[in-house]
Amino acid sequence: MPIFQNIPGLFSSDMAIDLGTANTLVYVKGRGIILSEPSVVAYHVKDGQKKVLAVGEDAKLMLGRTPGSIEAIRPMREGVIADFDTAEAMIKHFIRKVHKRSTFSKPKIIVCVPHGATPVEKRAIRQSVLSAGARRAGLIAEPIAAAIGAGMPITDPTGSMVVDIGGGTTEVAVLSLGDIVYARSVRVGGDRMDEAIISYLRRQQNLLVGEATAERIKTSIGTARMPDDGRGSSMQIRGRDLLNGVPKETEISQAQVAEALAEPVQQICEAVMTALEATPPDLAADIVDRGVMLTGGGALLGDLDLALREQTGLAVSIADDSLNCVALGTGKALEFEKQLRHAIDYDS
């Protein structure tokens, strides 16, 4: 009987999934990252029945633009599942998109989870992956995956510090001998930055903009520090004037964006400072030598490395492929499972 239980594994392509708040990336063993799409699902609601209309890129275009009968939602909030059924439908869709073969193949899947995830949240992720058709579901802590993806020597007996800034959470961790010595997860990330821009424009310019516009502002001229000339570059934005209710176009400068993002940036800096204070002295000495590694989409925010350098006095560098670090690290854990099996949890 055990022989037959392993048969599905012979025909499957095991995969690693970075189930992010903003984007989901899928890494297939031996092939690398072959899917990167927004974590968004659009439903058509008729007579109380939900029918999946679009997932990923197509569904993201519908966010904030749907009629009453269509609902576009993001099933992940702050790195964990907020909507169980939708998350399952999304994972199923991505697995099917990657696996063009028969339904006979049931892959083994490793998913990364935020360090601060509760046992209930971990169970929800595991259950969603198994319901979506996985043979086995393993979980790996996000900071470990990020450090592996950034090419840090985490198995050495020396301290390495990684700061992974995702869409929903920022994970700050000190690693040594392939495991976490200290980690802290703060619920600040790209989404919180978008919200900060939206509320700043509402307060300062009586202008209401959507999430898509806020994200465009952040990626185009977002910065963590005040520009040297006190203004920096600027861009045209459109939204709704809250005073008279009509659409309006205005200009926003880098200095204004830096002011809007001051609070989330400060929270990230404080999380790093707290981690450094809690680090054992010998590992802290290693971190002085090696510096801090930034990973995740949030690491691409302009001058964030300089803002952290000013606060901590340490060398801060950004990983080469920071956006894909967690997915690459989770994929490497799949490829080198024997060496990293202590970091992968198949049971809880």
C-alpha positions as CSV (number, residue, x, y, z in Angstrom):
1,M,0.0,0.0,0.0
2,P,2.7,2.6,0.8
3,I,4.1,2.2,-2.7
4,F,0.7,3.3,-4.2
5,Q,0.5,6.3,-1.8
6,N,3.7,7.6,-3.3
7,I,2.6,7.2,-6.9
8,P,1.0,10.7,-7.2
9,G,4.3,12.2,-6.1
10,L,6.0,10.6,-9.1
11,F,3.8,12.6,-11.6
12,S,3.7,15.9,-9.7
13,S,5.8,19.0,-9.8
14,D,6.2,20.1,-6.2
15,M,5.9,23.8,-5.7
16,A,6.6,26.6,-3.2
17,I,4.1,29.4,-2.8
18,D,4.7,32.9,-1.5
19,L,1.1,33.7,-0.5
20,G,1.5,37.4,-0.1
21,T,-1.0,40.1,0.9
22,A,-0.4,42.0,-2.4
23,N,1.0,39.3,-4.7
24,T,1.2,35.5,-4.9
25,L,4.3,33.9,-6.4
26,V,4.6,30.3,-7.4
27,Y,7.9,28.5,-7.7
28,V,8.0,25.0,-9.3
29,K,10.7,22.6,-8.4
30,G,13.5,22.6,-11.0
31,R,11.8,25.4,-13.0
32,G,12.0,28.5,-10.7
33,I,9.3,31.2,-10.3
34,I,6.8,30.7,-13.1
35,L,3.8,32.7,-11.8
36,S,3.6,36.1,-10.1
37,E,0.1,37.7,-9.9
38,P,-1.8,40.0,-7.5
39,S,-3.7,38.3,-4.7
40,V,-7.1,39.4,-5.8
41,V,-10.3,37.4,-6.7
42,A,-13.3,38.8,-8.5
43,Y,-16.8,37.2,-7.9
44,H,-20.0,37.5,-9.8
45,V,-22.8,37.5,-7.2
46,K,-26.3,36.3,-8.4
47,D,-29.1,35.2,-6.1
48,G,-26.7,34.9,-3.2
49,Q,-24.5,32.5,-5.2
50,K,-20.8,33.4,-5.8
51,K,-19.1,32.5,-9.1
52,V,-15.4,33.2,-9.6
53,L,-15.1,35.6,-12.5
54,A,-11.4,36.5,-12.5
55,V,-8.3,35.9,-10.4
56,G,-4.9,37.7,-10.3
57,E,-4.1,40.4,-12.8
58,D,-7.6,40.5,-14.4
59,A,-9.2,40.8,-11.0
60,K,-6.9,43.6,-9.8
61,L,-8.0,45.8,-12.7
62,M,-11.5,45.5,-11.3
63,L,-10.6,46.6,-7.8
64,G,-12.6,49.8,-6.9
65,R,-14.4,49.7,-10.3
66,T,-17.0,47.0,-9.9
67,P,-20.8,47.3,-10.4
68,G,-23.1,46.0,-7.6
69,S,-23.2,42.4,-9.0
70,I,-19.4,42.0,-9.1
71,E,-17.2,41.9,-6.0
72,A,-13.4,42.1,-6.1
73,I,-11.7,41.1,-2.9
74,R,-8.2,40.5,-1.5
75,P,-8.4,37.2,0.5
76,M,-5.1,38.0,2.3
77,R,-4.8,40.6,5.0
78,E,-1.6,41.4,6.8
79,G,0.1,38.2,5.6
80,V,-2.7,35.8,6.7
81,I,-6.0,34.5,5.3
82,A,-8.9,36.9,5.9
83,D,-11.4,35.1,3.6
84,F,-11.0,31.3,3.7
85,D,-13.2,30.3,0.7
86,T,-11.8,33.0,-1.6
87,A,-8.2,32.1,-0.6
88,E,-8.9,28.5,-1.5
89,A,-10.4,29.5,-4.9
90,M,-7.3,31.6,-5.6
91,I,-4.8,28.9,-4.6
92,K,-6.7,26.4,-6.7
93,H,-6.7,28.7,-9.7
94,F,-2.9,29.3,-9.4
95,I,-2.1,25.6,-9.0
96,R,-4.2,24.8,-12.0
97,K,-2.6,27.6,-14.0
98,V,0.9,26.2,-13.2
99,H,-0.2,22.5,-13.6
100,K,-1.5,22.1,-17.1
101,R,-1.4,18.3,-16.6
102,S,-4.2,16.0,-15.4
103,T,-5.8,16.3,-12.0
104,F,-4.1,13.0,-11.1
105,S,-1.0,14.9,-10.0
106,K,-1.1,16.2,-6.4
107,P,1.9,18.3,-5.6
108,K,3.7,18.8,-2.3
109,I,3.5,22.5,-1.5
110,I,5.6,24.6,0.9
111,V,4.0,28.0,1.8
112,C,5.7,30.8,3.8
113,V,3.9,32.3,6.7
114,P,4.6,35.5,8.8
115,H,6.6,34.7,11.9
116,G,3.8,36.2,14.1
117,A,1.1,34.0,12.6
118,T,-1.0,32.3,15.3
119,P,-1.7,28.5,15.2
120,V,-5.2,29.2,14.0
121,E,-3.9,31.3,11.1
122,K,-1.3,28.6,10.2
123,R,-4.0,26.0,10.2
124,A,-6.2,28.1,7.9
125,I,-3.3,28.4,5.4
126,R,-2.5,24.7,5.6
127,Q,-6.1,23.7,5.2
128,S,-6.6,26.0,2.2
129,V,-3.6,24.5,0.5
130,L,-4.7,20.9,1.1
131,S,-8.3,21.7,0.0
132,A,-6.8,23.2,-3.2
133,G,-5.3,19.8,-4.1
134,A,-1.9,19.5,-2.3
135,R,-0.6,16.1,-1.3
136,R,1.3,17.6,1.6
137,A,1.5,21.2,2.9
138,G,4.6,22.5,4.7
139,L,5.0,25.9,6.2
140,I,8.2,27.9,6.5
141,A,8.7,31.2,8.4
142,E,8.9,34.2,6.1
143,P,12.1,35.7,7.6
144,I,14.0,32.4,7.0
145,A,12.7,32.2,3.4
146,A,13.6,35.9,2.8
147,A,17.2,35.4,4.1
148,I,17.7,32.2,2.0
149,G,16.3,34.0,-1.1
150,A,18.7,37.0,-0.5
151,G,21.6,34.6,-0.4
152,M,22.5,35.2,3.2
153,P,24.7,32.5,4.9
154,I,22.0,31.6,7.5
155,T,23.4,28.2,8.3
156,D,26.7,29.7,9.6
157,P,27.2,30.2,13.3
158,T,27.1,34.0,12.8
159,G,24.3,36.5,13.1
160,S,22.4,37.8,10.1
161,M,19.7,40.4,10.2
162,V,16.9,40.4,7.6
163,V,14.1,43.0,7.3
164,D,11.3,41.7,5.0
165,I,8.8,44.5,4.1
166,G,5.8,42.9,2.4
167,G,2.3,44.2,1.5
168,G,0.8,43.5,4.9
169,T,3.6,42.9,7.4
170,T,7.3,43.8,8.1
171,E,9.3,40.9,9.5
172,V,12.5,41.8,11.3
173,A,14.6,38.7,12.2
174,V,18.1,37.8,13.5
175,L,19.2,34.4,12.2
176,S,22.0,32.1,13.2
177,L,22.7,28.4,12.5
178,G,19.7,28.1,10.1
179,D,17.1,29.2,12.6
180,I,15.5,32.3,14.2
181,V,17.2,33.7,17.3
182,Y,14.8,36.7,17.5
183,A,12.0,37.8,15.3
184,R,9.3,40.5,15.4
185,S,6.4,40.9,13.0
186,V,4.8,44.4,12.8
187,R,1.6,44.8,10.8
188,V,3.0,47.6,8.6
189,G,3.8,47.2,5.0
190,G,3.0,48.4,1.5
191,D,-0.8,48.5,2.2
192,R,-0.3,50.7,5.3
193,M,1.8,53.1,3.1
194,D,-1.0,53.3,0.6
195,E,-3.5,54.0,3.3
196,A,-1.2,56.7,4.7
197,I,-1.1,58.4,1.3
198,I,-4.9,58.3,0.9
199,S,-5.5,59.8,4.4
200,Y,-2.9,62.5,3.8
201,L,-4.5,63.6,0.6
202,R,-7.9,63.6,2.2
203,R,-6.7,65.7,5.1
204,Q,-4.4,68.1,3.3
205,Q,-6.0,68.6,-0.1
206,N,-9.6,67.4,0.4
207,L,-9.0,64.9,-2.4
208,L,-10.2,61.3,-2.3
209,V,-8.1,58.9,-4.3
210,G,-8.4,55.1,-4.6
211,E,-6.0,52.3,-3.7
212,A,-4.7,52.0,-7.3
213,T,-3.8,55.7,-7.4
214,A,-2.1,55.6,-4.0
215,E,0.0,52.6,-5.1
216,R,1.0,54.5,-8.3
217,I,2.1,57.5,-6.2
218,K,4.2,55.2,-3.9
219,T,5.9,53.3,-6.7
220,S,6.5,56.4,-8.8
221,I,7.8,59.1,-6.4
222,G,7.5,57.4,-3.0
223,T,10.4,58.2,-0.6
224,A,11.3,57.6,3.0
225,R,13.2,60.8,3.5
226,M,12.6,64.5,2.7
227,P,14.2,65.4,-0.6
228,D,17.3,67.6,-0.3
229,D,15.7,70.5,-2.1
230,G,12.6,70.3,0.1
231,R,10.3,69.4,-2.8
232,G,11.7,66.7,-5.1
233,S,10.0,65.5,-8.2
234,S,6.2,65.6,-8.6
235,M,3.4,63.9,-10.5
236,Q,-0.2,64.7,-11.6
237,I,-3.0,62.7,-9.8
238,R,-6.7,62.5,-10.2
239,G,-9.4,61.9,-7.6
240,R,-12.7,63.3,-6.2
241,D,-12.8,66.7,-4.7
242,L,-14.5,66.3,-1.3
243,L,-15.7,69.9,-1.1
244,N,-17.9,69.9,-4.2
245,G,-17.9,66.2,-5.1
246,V,-16.6,66.6,-8.7
247,P,-13.5,64.9,-10.2
248,K,-10.3,66.9,-9.9
249,E,-6.7,66.8,-11.0
250,T,-3.9,68.1,-8.9
251,E,-0.1,67.8,-8.3
252,I,1.7,66.0,-5.5
253,S,5.4,66.4,-4.7
254,Q,7.9,64.0,-3.2
255,A,8.2,66.1,-0.1
256,Q,4.4,65.6,0.5
257,V,4.7,61.9,-0.1
258,A,7.6,61.7,2.4
259,E,5.5,63.6,4.9
260,A,2.6,61.1,4.3
261,L,4.8,58.1,4.7
262,A,6.6,59.4,7.8
263,E,4.6,57.3,10.3
264,P,4.8,53.8,8.6
265,V,8.6,54.4,7.9
266,Q,9.1,55.3,11.5
267,Q,7.3,52.1,12.7
268,I,9.6,50.0,10.5
269,C,12.7,51.8,11.9
270,E,11.4,51.3,15.5
271,A,10.9,47.5,14.8
272,V,14.5,47.3,13.6
273,M,15.8,49.2,16.7
274,T,13.8,46.9,19.0
275,A,15.2,43.8,17.3
276,L,18.8,45.2,17.7
277,E,18.2,45.8,21.4
278,A,16.9,42.2,21.9
279,T,19.8,40.6,20.0
280,P,22.5,38.8,22.1
281,P,25.8,40.8,22.2
282,D,27.9,38.3,20.1
283,L,25.3,38.2,17.4
284,A,24.9,42.0,17.5
285,A,28.7,42.2,16.9
286,D,28.2,40.1,13.7
287,I,25.4,42.4,12.5
288,V,27.7,45.4,12.9
289,D,30.2,43.6,10.5
290,R,27.6,42.3,8.0
291,G,24.9,45.0,8.2
292,V,21.2,44.6,7.6
293,M,19.6,43.1,4.5
294,L,16.3,44.5,3.2
295,T,13.9,42.3,1.2
296,G,10.3,42.5,0.0
297,G,8.5,44.9,-2.3
298,G,8.6,47.6,0.4
299,A,12.4,47.6,0.3
300,L,12.1,49.4,-3.1
301,L,10.7,52.5,-1.5
302,G,13.1,55.3,-2.3
303,D,15.8,56.1,0.3
304,L,14.4,53.6,2.8
305,D,17.9,52.1,3.2
306,L,19.3,55.6,3.9
307,A,16.5,56.3,6.5
308,L,17.4,53.1,8.3
309,R,21.1,53.8,8.1
310,E,20.5,57.2,9.8
311,Q,18.5,55.6,12.6
312,T,20.7,52.5,13.3
313,G,24.2,53.6,12.2
314,L,24.5,50.2,10.5
315,A,25.2,49.4,6.8
316,V,21.9,48.7,5.2
317,S,21.7,46.9,1.8
318,I,18.8,45.9,-0.5
319,A,18.7,42.4,-1.8
320,D,19.3,42.0,-5.6
321,D,15.8,40.6,-6.4
322,S,14.1,41.9,-3.3
323,L,10.5,41.5,-4.7
324,N,11.0,37.7,-5.3
325,C,13.3,36.9,-2.3
326,V,10.7,35.1,-0.2
327,A,9.4,33.0,-3.2
328,L,13.0,32.1,-4.2
329,G,13.9,31.2,-0.6
330,T,10.8,29.1,-0.2
331,G,11.7,27.4,-3.5
332,K,15.2,26.7,-2.3
333,A,13.8,25.2,0.8
334,L,11.9,22.8,-1.5
335,E,15.0,22.0,-3.6
336,F,17.3,21.5,-0.5
337,E,14.6,20.1,1.8
338,K,17.0,17.7,3.6
339,Q,19.4,20.4,4.7
340,L,16.6,22.8,5.7
341,R,14.0,20.3,7.0
342,H,14.3,21.8,10.6
343,A,12.9,25.1,9.1
344,I,9.8,23.4,7.4
345,D,6.8,22.5,9.5
346,Y,4.6,19.8,8.1
347,D,2.6,18.9,11.3
348,S,0.9,21.6,13.3
